[in-house]
Amino acid sequence: MIVLSTGIVLVYRSFFLCVDYLNNLSTRVYATHLLDSRIAEINRSLATEAGALHLGPLVETVPINRRQVRYDFDMKLDPLSPSGLYKLTIDLTWFDGRRKMHEGRVAYLMR
C-alpha cells in the first residue's frame, strides 16, 4: 500500500510539473512572436517614414491557455550614424504565476 501511494504521489506531482512547464513554454513562445512582430512593425515604419513611432512603455494583454497574460514592452531606438542606422532595443516582461519572466531583442535597422 505504501509503495502504491508513493507511486501515485510521484505521478501526480510530475503531471503538475509538466502542466507548469507547458504554460511556461506557451507564454515564452508567444513572447518571442510578439518581439519579432514588433521589430518587423518598427522596421516597416522606419522604411516608409510613416510618421511617429510608438516607442517606450507599451502593454499588451493576451489570452493564453484560458488566462490573461500581460506583456510589458520597453522599447528604445538609438541613432548610431547620421546615415540612418538605428539600434532598436526591446525588453519584454511578464509574470508566469509568481515568476517574473524576461525576454529581449536587439536589432539594427536602417531608414
N, C-alpha and C positions, 0 to 999 in steps of 0.2 A: 504494500500500500504506500509506503514511504517513497519507494523508487518511482512508482506511477505518479504520485502527486508532484514529486520533484521534476519529472519529465514534463508534466502538463504546465507547471510554472515556467519552465525554461522555454517551451514552445510559445506560450502566451506572451512572455516577455520579448522574445525575438520577433514575434508578429508586430508588436507596437514599435519596436526599433525600426523595422522595415517600413512601416507606415510613416514614421517620422522622417526617415531618410528620403522616402518618395516625395513628401511635402517639401522638404528642403531642396531636392533636386528640381521639382516643378517651379518653385519660386526663382531659383537661380537661372534656369533655362529661360524663363520669361524675362528676367532682368537682363540677360545677355541680348535677347531680342530687342528690348526697349533701348538699350545702349546703341546697338547697331542702327536701329531706326532713327534715333535722334541724330547720330553722326551723319547719316545719309541726308536727313532733312536739312541740317545746317549746311552741309556741303552744297546742296541744291540752291539754298537761299544765297549763299556766297557767290555761286557761279552765275546766277541770274540777277544778282543785286536786287532782290525782290523786297526791298525796304528793310525795316528794322528787324533784327533778330531778337528772339526772346531768350536771353541768357540769364544766368543766376539761379536762384532757387525756383524749383518747379515741382509740383506734386501730381502724381498720377495714381489713382486707386483702381485696382484690377481684381475681378473675382477669379480666384484660383482654388480649385477643389472645394467649392461651396463656402468659401470665406473670402473676405475682402483683405487684400494686401496693399498697403500704402507704400509706394516707391517715391522717395525724395531725391530729386536731382539737384546737383550743384554743378553748374557749367561755367567755364571761364575760357574766353577767347583772347589770346595774346598775339599781337602782331610781331612777327620775327624779322621782317625786312620790308622796306618801302615798296618792293615789287609785288606785294600781295600775298606773302606766305604767312600763314597763321598757325598757331599751336592751340588746339582745342583740348581742354581737359574736362572730362565728365566724371563725376563721382556719384554713385547711386547707392543709397542706403535703404534698408527696410528691416522690419522685425519679423523673425520666424519664431513665433512663440515668444519667449523672453529673450532670445538671442538676437543681437543686432548684427545684421549681415551687411557686407560691403562689396561692391564691385566697381571697377573703374576702368576708364579707357583714356588713352592719349592718341590724338590723330593730328596729322599735319595736313592742312588744307590750303588750297590756292584759289585766289579770286580771279 
